[in-house]
Amino acid sequence: RGIPEVNVIPFLRPYYMGRAIFGAMIVFSGAIQAYNIFKTVTTDTRHSLRMELQAALPELETIA
């Protein structure tokens, strides 16, 4: 007849803990993705701004 469900529930706890942790990671990564999209849309990406920064910070030219 099998094992009663009540006896199995304590053994499922690690799986539900893992499910909760990984689900929270998915939600958190979605929030990060939304922030990245927001910053991409609202950030000034003009070529003139990049040239000003390059002139002000010449040490970055060797890195890029």
PyMOL Python script that loads the backbone (N, CA, C, O; Angstrom):
from pymol import cmd

cmd.read_pdbstr("""\
ATOM      1  N   ARG A   1       0.804  -1.191   0.000  1.00  0.00           N
ATOM      2  CA  ARG A   1       0.000   0.000   0.000  1.00  0.00           C
ATOM      3  C   ARG A   1       0.852   1.264   0.000  1.00  0.00           C
ATOM      4  O   ARG A   1       0.332   2.330  -0.327  1.00  0.00           O
ATOM      5  N   GLY A   2       2.095   1.201   0.339  1.00  0.00           N
ATOM      6  CA  GLY A   2       2.961   2.377   0.318  1.00  0.00           C
ATOM      7  C   GLY A   2       3.059   3.054   1.671  1.00  0.00           C
ATOM      8  O   GLY A   2       2.511   2.584   2.668  1.00  0.00           O
ATOM      9  N   ILE A   3       3.756   4.146   1.679  1.00  0.00           N
ATOM     10  CA  ILE A   3       3.985   4.924   2.894  1.00  0.00           C
ATOM     11  C   ILE A   3       2.939   6.035   2.973  1.00  0.00           C
ATOM     12  O   ILE A   3       2.663   6.687   1.966  1.00  0.00           O
ATOM     13  N   PRO A   4       2.351   6.263   4.151  1.00  0.00           N
ATOM     14  CA  PRO A   4       1.395   7.370   4.291  1.00  0.00           C
ATOM     15  C   PRO A   4       2.072   8.723   4.005  1.00  0.00           C
ATOM     16  O   PRO A   4       3.251   8.917   4.300  1.00  0.00           O
ATOM     17  N   GLU A   5       1.307   9.634   3.432  1.00  0.00           N
ATOM     18  CA  GLU A   5       1.852  10.938   3.053  1.00  0.00           C
ATOM     19  C   GLU A   5       2.414  11.707   4.240  1.00  0.00           C
ATOM     20  O   GLU A   5       3.405  12.424   4.102  1.00  0.00           O
ATOM     21  N   VAL A   6       1.807  11.569   5.374  1.00  0.00           N
ATOM     22  CA  VAL A   6       2.243  12.312   6.560  1.00  0.00           C
ATOM     23  C   VAL A   6       3.669  11.932   6.938  1.00  0.00           C
ATOM     24  O   VAL A   6       4.406  12.768   7.460  1.00  0.00           O
ATOM     25  N   ASN A   7       4.069  10.709   6.691  1.00  0.00           N
ATOM     26  CA  ASN A   7       5.419  10.263   7.032  1.00  0.00           C
ATOM     27  C   ASN A   7       6.458  10.752   6.023  1.00  0.00           C
ATOM     28  O   ASN A   7       7.648  10.775   6.335  1.00  0.00           O
ATOM     29  N   VAL A   8       6.037  11.136   4.838  1.00  0.00           N
ATOM     30  CA  VAL A   8       6.967  11.549   3.786  1.00  0.00           C
ATOM     31  C   VAL A   8       7.264  13.045   3.838  1.00  0.00           C
ATOM     32  O   VAL A   8       8.322  13.477   3.380  1.00  0.00           O
ATOM     33  N   ILE A   9       6.355  13.837   4.383  1.00  0.00           N
ATOM     34  CA  ILE A   9       6.474  15.297   4.359  1.00  0.00           C
ATOM     35  C   ILE A   9       7.794  15.803   4.949  1.00  0.00           C
ATOM     36  O   ILE A   9       8.395  16.690   4.343  1.00  0.00           O
ATOM     37  N   PRO A  10       8.284  15.304   6.080  1.00  0.00           N
ATOM     38  CA  PRO A  10       9.565  15.810   6.599  1.00  0.00           C
ATOM     39  C   PRO A  10      10.735  15.585   5.636  1.00  0.00           C
ATOM     40  O   PRO A  10      11.691  16.361   5.644  1.00  0.00           O
ATOM     41  N   PHE A  11      10.675  14.553   4.822  1.00  0.00           N
ATOM     42  CA  PHE A  11      11.761  14.275   3.885  1.00  0.00           C
ATOM     43  C   PHE A  11      11.743  15.225   2.681  1.00  0.00           C
ATOM     44  O   PHE A  11      12.736  15.331   1.961  1.00  0.00           O
ATOM     45  N   LEU A  12      10.635  15.902   2.463  1.00  0.00           N
ATOM     46  CA  LEU A  12      10.521  16.834   1.344  1.00  0.00           C
ATOM     47  C   LEU A  12      11.072  18.217   1.670  1.00  0.00           C
ATOM     48  O   LEU A  12      11.266  19.035   0.771  1.00  0.00           O
ATOM     49  N   ARG A  13      11.326  18.484   2.948  1.00  0.00           N
ATOM     50  CA  ARG A  13      11.763  19.820   3.351  1.00  0.00           C
ATOM     51  C   ARG A  13      13.017  20.303   2.614  1.00  0.00           C
ATOM     52  O   ARG A  13      13.020  21.446   2.159  1.00  0.00           O
ATOM     53  N   PRO A  14      14.077  19.508   2.469  1.00  0.00           N
ATOM     54  CA  PRO A  14      15.258  20.016   1.742  1.00  0.00           C
ATOM     55  C   PRO A  14      14.940  20.413   0.302  1.00  0.00           C
ATOM     56  O   PRO A  14      15.505  21.377  -0.214  1.00  0.00           O
ATOM     57  N   TYR A  15      14.055  19.686  -0.338  1.00  0.00           N
ATOM     58  CA  TYR A  15      13.707  20.009  -1.719  1.00  0.00           C
ATOM     59  C   TYR A  15      12.930  21.322  -1.795  1.00  0.00           C
ATOM     60  O   TYR A  15      13.133  22.114  -2.715  1.00  0.00           O
ATOM     61  N   TYR A  16      12.047  21.549  -0.835  1.00  0.00           N
ATOM     62  CA  TYR A  16      11.305  22.805  -0.817  1.00  0.00           C
ATOM     63  C   TYR A  16      12.209  23.977  -0.437  1.00  0.00           C
ATOM     64  O   TYR A  16      12.006  25.091  -0.922  1.00  0.00           O
ATOM     65  N   MET A  17      13.189  23.747   0.412  1.00  0.00           N
ATOM     66  CA  MET A  17      14.151  24.799   0.738  1.00  0.00           C
ATOM     67  C   MET A  17      14.960  25.169  -0.504  1.00  0.00           C
ATOM     68  O   MET A  17      15.167  26.349  -0.785  1.00  0.00           O
ATOM     69  N   GLY A  18      15.410  24.172  -1.235  1.00  0.00           N
ATOM     70  CA  GLY A  18      16.132  24.440  -2.479  1.00  0.00           C
ATOM     71  C   GLY A  18      15.266  25.163  -3.483  1.00  0.00           C
ATOM     72  O   GLY A  18      15.726  26.080  -4.163  1.00  0.00           O
ATOM     73  N   ARG A  19      14.025  24.758  -3.577  1.00  0.00           N
ATOM     74  CA  ARG A  19      13.094  25.412  -4.501  1.00  0.00           C
ATOM     75  C   ARG A  19      12.897  26.876  -4.122  1.00  0.00           C
ATOM     76  O   ARG A  19      12.833  27.742  -4.996  1.00  0.00           O
ATOM     77  N   ALA A  20      12.800  27.154  -2.831  1.00  0.00           N
ATOM     78  CA  ALA A  20      12.632  28.535  -2.374  1.00  0.00           C
ATOM     79  C   ALA A  20      13.877  29.369  -2.670  1.00  0.00           C
ATOM     80  O   ALA A  20      13.767  30.512  -3.114  1.00  0.00           O
ATOM     81  N   ILE A  21      15.045  28.808  -2.429  1.00  0.00           N
ATOM     82  CA  ILE A  21      16.291  29.544  -2.674  1.00  0.00           C
ATOM     83  C   ILE A  21      16.452  29.846  -4.158  1.00  0.00           C
ATOM     84  O   ILE A  21      16.739  30.982  -4.535  1.00  0.00           O
ATOM     85  N   PHE A  22      16.268  28.834  -5.000  1.00  0.00           N
ATOM     86  CA  PHE A  22      16.442  29.043  -6.437  1.00  0.00           C
ATOM     87  C   PHE A  22      15.348  29.940  -7.012  1.00  0.00           C
ATOM     88  O   PHE A  22      15.604  30.695  -7.951  1.00  0.00           O
ATOM     89  N   GLY A  23      14.155  29.872  -6.476  1.00  0.00           N
ATOM     90  CA  GLY A  23      13.094  30.778  -6.907  1.00  0.00           C
ATOM     91  C   GLY A  23      13.418  32.218  -6.549  1.00  0.00           C
ATOM     92  O   GLY A  23      13.168  33.130  -7.337  1.00  0.00           O
ATOM     93  N   ALA A  24      13.977  32.424  -5.357  1.00  0.00           N
ATOM     94  CA  ALA A  24      14.379  33.776  -4.952  1.00  0.00           C
ATOM     95  C   ALA A  24      15.495  34.296  -5.851  1.00  0.00           C
ATOM     96  O   ALA A  24      15.533  35.484  -6.172  1.00  0.00           O
ATOM     97  N   MET A  25      16.398  33.416  -6.254  1.00  0.00           N
ATOM     98  CA  MET A  25      17.467  33.823  -7.165  1.00  0.00           C
ATOM     99  C   MET A  25      16.901  34.268  -8.511  1.00  0.00           C
ATOM    100  O   MET A  25      17.394  35.229  -9.101  1.00  0.00           O
ATOM    101  N   ILE A  26      15.884  33.589  -8.996  1.00  0.00           N
ATOM    102  CA  ILE A  26      15.258  33.960 -10.268  1.00  0.00           C
ATOM    103  C   ILE A  26      14.588  35.326 -10.143  1.00  0.00           C
ATOM    104  O   ILE A  26      14.710  36.163 -11.038  1.00  0.00           O
ATOM    105  N   VAL A  27      13.880  35.553  -9.039  1.00  0.00           N
ATOM    106  CA  VAL A  27      13.222  36.845  -8.830  1.00  0.00           C
ATOM    107  C   VAL A  27      14.268  37.955  -8.722  1.00  0.00           C
ATOM    108  O   VAL A  27      14.101  39.024  -9.310  1.00  0.00           O
ATOM    109  N   PHE A  28      15.335  37.708  -7.982  1.00  0.00           N
ATOM    110  CA  PHE A  28      16.400  38.700  -7.813  1.00  0.00           C
ATOM    111  C   PHE A  28      17.072  39.011  -9.146  1.00  0.00           C
ATOM    112  O   PHE A  28      17.358  40.173  -9.436  1.00  0.00           O
ATOM    113  N   SER A  29      17.326  37.990  -9.957  1.00  0.00           N
ATOM    114  CA  SER A  29      17.957  38.233 -11.257  1.00  0.00           C
ATOM    115  C   SER A  29      17.019  39.007 -12.176  1.00  0.00           C
ATOM    116  O   SER A  29      17.485  39.799 -12.995  1.00  0.00           O
ATOM    117  N   GLY A  30      15.720  38.799 -12.060  1.00  0.00           N
ATOM    118  CA  GLY A  30      14.763  39.587 -12.838  1.00  0.00           C
ATOM    119  C   GLY A  30      14.801  41.052 -12.449  1.00  0.00           C
ATOM    120  O   GLY A  30      14.695  41.929 -13.306  1.00  0.00           O
ATOM    121  N   ALA A  31      14.951  41.321 -11.158  1.00  0.00           N
ATOM    122  CA  ALA A  31      15.052  42.708 -10.698  1.00  0.00           C
ATOM    123  C   ALA A  31      16.330  43.358 -11.218  1.00  0.00           C
ATOM    124  O   ALA A  31      16.314  44.519 -11.625  1.00  0.00           O
ATOM    125  N   ILE A  32      17.426  42.625 -11.208  1.00  0.00           N
ATOM    126  CA  ILE A  32      18.686  43.148 -11.742  1.00  0.00           C
ATOM    127  C   ILE A  32      18.557  43.420 -13.239  1.00  0.00           C
ATOM    128  O   ILE A  32      19.041  44.440 -13.730  1.00  0.00           O
ATOM    129  N   GLN A  33      17.917  42.524 -13.954  1.00  0.00           N
ATOM    130  CA  GLN A  33      17.720  42.714 -15.389  1.00  0.00           C
ATOM    131  C   GLN A  33      16.869  43.955 -15.660  1.00  0.00           C
ATOM    132  O   GLN A  33      17.175  44.726 -16.569  1.00  0.00           O
ATOM    133  N   ALA A  34      15.816  44.153 -14.888  1.00  0.00           N
ATOM    134  CA  ALA A  34      14.973  45.338 -15.056  1.00  0.00           C
ATOM    135  C   ALA A  34      15.773  46.612 -14.784  1.00  0.00           C
ATOM    136  O   ALA A  34      15.617  47.604 -15.496  1.00  0.00           O
ATOM    137  N   TYR A  35      16.625  46.593 -13.764  1.00  0.00           N
ATOM    138  CA  TYR A  35      17.471  47.750 -13.460  1.00  0.00           C
ATOM    139  C   TYR A  35      18.448  48.017 -14.605  1.00  0.00           C
ATOM    140  O   TYR A  35      18.650  49.170 -14.988  1.00  0.00           O
ATOM    141  N   ASN A  36      19.056  46.963 -15.152  1.00  0.00           N
ATOM    142  CA  ASN A  36      19.986  47.133 -16.269  1.00  0.00           C
ATOM    143  C   ASN A  36      19.290  47.733 -17.485  1.00  0.00           C
ATOM    144  O   ASN A  36      19.844  48.610 -18.148  1.00  0.00           O
ATOM    145  N   ILE A  37      18.100  47.274 -17.775  1.00  0.00           N
ATOM    146  CA  ILE A  37      17.351  47.822 -18.911  1.00  0.00           C
ATOM    147  C   ILE A  37      17.010  49.285 -18.648  1.00  0.00           C
ATOM    148  O   ILE A  37      17.134  50.119 -19.545  1.00  0.00           O
ATOM    149  N   PHE A  38      16.583  49.604 -17.435  1.00  0.00           N
ATOM    150  CA  PHE A  38      16.266  50.986 -17.075  1.00  0.00           C
ATOM    151  C   PHE A  38      17.483  51.886 -17.251  1.00  0.00           C
ATOM    152  O   PHE A  38      17.378  52.962 -17.839  1.00  0.00           O
ATOM    153  N   LYS A  39      18.637  51.455 -16.745  1.00  0.00           N
ATOM    154  CA  LYS A  39      19.848  52.265 -16.864  1.00  0.00           C
ATOM    155  C   LYS A  39      20.294  52.383 -18.317  1.00  0.00           C
ATOM    156  O   LYS A  39      20.810  53.429 -18.711  1.00  0.00           O
ATOM    157  N   THR A  40      20.113  51.355 -19.114  1.00  0.00           N
ATOM    158  CA  THR A  40      20.468  51.414 -20.526  1.00  0.00           C
ATOM    159  C   THR A  40      19.618  52.444 -21.248  1.00  0.00           C
ATOM    160  O   THR A  40      20.120  53.190 -22.088  1.00  0.00           O
ATOM    161  N   VAL A  41      18.343  52.487 -20.928  1.00  0.00           N
ATOM    162  CA  VAL A  41      17.434  53.420 -21.596  1.00  0.00           C
ATOM    163  C   VAL A  41      17.675  54.857 -21.130  1.00  0.00           C
ATOM    164  O   VAL A  41      17.572  55.784 -21.934  1.00  0.00           O
ATOM    165  N   THR A  42      17.989  55.057 -19.868  1.00  0.00           N
ATOM    166  CA  THR A  42      18.078  56.414 -19.319  1.00  0.00           C
ATOM    167  C   THR A  42      19.490  56.989 -19.300  1.00  0.00           C
ATOM    168  O   THR A  42      19.651  58.160 -18.958  1.00  0.00           O
ATOM    169  N   THR A  43      20.511  56.227 -19.650  1.00  0.00           N
ATOM    170  CA  THR A  43      21.883  56.711 -19.604  1.00  0.00           C
ATOM    171  C   THR A  43      22.248  57.409 -20.910  1.00  0.00           C
ATOM    172  O   THR A  43      21.852  56.978 -21.993  1.00  0.00           O
ATOM    173  N   ASP A  44      23.004  58.485 -20.789  1.00  0.00           N
ATOM    174  CA  ASP A  44      23.470  59.221 -21.966  1.00  0.00           C
ATOM    175  C   ASP A  44      24.613  58.441 -22.613  1.00  0.00           C
ATOM    176  O   ASP A  44      25.649  58.220 -21.987  1.00  0.00           O
ATOM    177  N   THR A  45      24.429  58.034 -23.840  1.00  0.00           N
ATOM    178  CA  THR A  45      25.442  57.226 -24.532  1.00  0.00           C
ATOM    179  C   THR A  45      25.956  57.930 -25.785  1.00  0.00           C
ATOM    180  O   THR A  45      26.374  57.277 -26.740  1.00  0.00           O
ATOM    181  N   ARG A  46      25.924  59.257 -25.781  1.00  0.00           N
ATOM    182  CA  ARG A  46      26.404  60.006 -26.940  1.00  0.00           C
ATOM    183  C   ARG A  46      27.900  59.801 -27.143  1.00  0.00           C
ATOM    184  O   ARG A  46      28.654  59.582 -26.195  1.00  0.00           O
ATOM    185  N   HIS A  47      28.299  59.876 -28.388  1.00  0.00           N
ATOM    186  CA  HIS A  47      29.708  59.716 -28.745  1.00  0.00           C
ATOM    187  C   HIS A  47      30.541  60.853 -28.149  1.00  0.00           C
ATOM    188  O   HIS A  47      31.675  60.631 -27.725  1.00  0.00           O
ATOM    189  N   SER A  48      29.989  62.062 -28.116  1.00  0.00           N
ATOM    190  CA  SER A  48      30.737  63.203 -27.577  1.00  0.00           C
ATOM    191  C   SER A  48      31.037  63.017 -26.092  1.00  0.00           C
ATOM    192  O   SER A  48      32.107  63.407 -25.623  1.00  0.00           O
ATOM    193  N   LEU A  49      30.113  62.431 -25.358  1.00  0.00           N
ATOM    194  CA  LEU A  49      30.350  62.178 -23.939  1.00  0.00           C
ATOM    195  C   LEU A  49      31.477  61.170 -23.757  1.00  0.00           C
ATOM    196  O   LEU A  49      32.315  61.331 -22.871  1.00  0.00           O
ATOM    197  N   ARG A  50      31.503  60.139 -24.584  1.00  0.00           N
ATOM    198  CA  ARG A  50      32.583  59.148 -24.491  1.00  0.00           C
ATOM    199  C   ARG A  50      33.932  59.782 -24.801  1.00  0.00           C
ATOM    200  O   ARG A  50      34.932  59.454 -24.162  1.00  0.00           O
ATOM    201  N   MET A  51      33.968  60.686 -25.775  1.00  0.00           N
ATOM    202  CA  MET A  51      35.219  61.359 -26.122  1.00  0.00           C
ATOM    203  C   MET A  51      35.685  62.263 -24.982  1.00  0.00           C
ATOM    204  O   MET A  51      36.882  62.331 -24.705  1.00  0.00           O
ATOM    205  N   GLU A  52      34.761  62.956 -24.320  1.00  0.00           N
ATOM    206  CA  GLU A  52      35.119  63.793 -23.175  1.00  0.00           C
ATOM    207  C   GLU A  52      35.710  62.953 -22.055  1.00  0.00           C
ATOM    208  O   GLU A  52      36.713  63.332 -21.450  1.00  0.00           O
ATOM    209  N   LEU A  53      35.094  61.820 -21.781  1.00  0.00           N
ATOM    210  CA  LEU A  53      35.606  60.942 -20.726  1.00  0.00           C
ATOM    211  C   LEU A  53      36.964  60.375 -21.093  1.00  0.00           C
ATOM    212  O   LEU A  53      37.835  60.237 -20.233  1.00  0.00           O
ATOM    213  N   GLN A  54      37.151  60.048 -22.353  1.00  0.00           N
ATOM    214  CA  GLN A  54      38.434  59.504 -22.789  1.00  0.00           C
ATOM    215  C   GLN A  54      39.534  60.550 -22.659  1.00  0.00           C
ATOM    216  O   GLN A  54      40.660  60.219 -22.288  1.00  0.00           O
ATOM    217  N   ALA A  55      39.223  61.800 -22.958  1.00  0.00           N
ATOM    218  CA  ALA A  55      40.206  62.871 -22.823  1.00  0.00           C
ATOM    219  C   ALA A  55      40.518  63.147 -21.358  1.00  0.00           C
ATOM    220  O   ALA A  55      41.658  63.459 -21.014  1.00  0.00           O
ATOM    221  N   ALA A  56      39.519  63.035 -20.499  1.00  0.00           N
ATOM    222  CA  ALA A  56      39.713  63.307 -19.075  1.00  0.00           C
ATOM    223  C   ALA A  56      40.434  62.168 -18.367  1.00  0.00           C
ATOM    224  O   ALA A  56      41.134  62.392 -17.380  1.00  0.00           O
ATOM    225  N   LEU A  57      40.265  60.953 -18.867  1.00  0.00           N
ATOM    226  CA  LEU A  57      40.863  59.777 -18.234  1.00  0.00           C
ATOM    227  C   LEU A  57      41.713  59.022 -19.253  1.00  0.00           C
ATOM    228  O   LEU A  57      41.279  57.990 -19.763  1.00  0.00           O
ATOM    229  N   PRO A  58      42.899  59.505 -19.556  1.00  0.00           N
ATOM    230  CA  PRO A  58      43.700  58.862 -20.608  1.00  0.00           C
ATOM    231  C   PRO A  58      44.168  57.453 -20.243  1.00  0.00           C
ATOM    232  O   PRO A  58      44.469  56.658 -21.134  1.00  0.00           O
ATOM    233  N   GLU A  59      44.234  57.133 -18.960  1.00  0.00           N
ATOM    234  CA  GLU A  59      44.692  55.787 -18.583  1.00  0.00           C
ATOM    235  C   GLU A  59      43.705  54.710 -19.000  1.00  0.00           C
ATOM    236  O   GLU A  59      44.078  53.540 -19.087  1.00  0.00           O
ATOM    237  N   LEU A  60      42.460  55.075 -19.259  1.00  0.00           N
ATOM    238  CA  LEU A  60      41.474  54.094 -19.695  1.00  0.00           C
ATOM    239  C   LEU A  60      41.679  53.681 -21.145  1.00  0.00           C
ATOM    240  O   LEU A  60      41.185  52.631 -21.555  1.00  0.00           O
ATOM    241  N   GLU A  61      42.391  54.476 -21.927  1.00  0.00           N
ATOM    242  CA  GLU A  61      42.625  54.140 -23.328  1.00  0.00           C
ATOM    243  C   GLU A  61      43.445  52.868 -23.459  1.00  0.00           C
ATOM    244  O   GLU A  61      43.242  52.091 -24.392  1.00  0.00           O
ATOM    245  N   THR A  62      44.371  52.649 -22.533  1.00  0.00           N
ATOM    246  CA  THR A  62      45.207  51.455 -22.622  1.00  0.00           C
ATOM    247  C   THR A  62      44.432  50.205 -22.232  1.00  0.00           C
ATOM    248  O   THR A  62      44.753  49.110 -22.694  1.00  0.00           O
ATOM    249  N   ILE A  63      43.420  50.352 -21.389  1.00  0.00           N
ATOM    250  CA  ILE A  63      42.629  49.201 -20.950  1.00  0.00           C
ATOM    251  C   ILE A  63      41.694  48.752 -22.061  1.00  0.00           C
ATOM    252  O   ILE A  63      41.602  47.556 -22.340  1.00  0.00           O
ATOM    253  N   ALA A  64      41.010  49.672 -22.689  1.00  0.00           N
ATOM    254  CA  ALA A  64      40.012  49.350 -23.712  1.00  0.00           C
ATOM    255  C   ALA A  64      40.624  49.077 -25.028  1.00  0.00           C
ATOM    256  O   ALA A  64      39.913  48.791 -25.992  1.00  0.00           O
TER     257      ALA A  64
END
""", "prot")
cmd.dss("prot")
cmd.show_as("cartoon", "prot")
cmd.util.cbc("prot")
cmd.orient("prot")
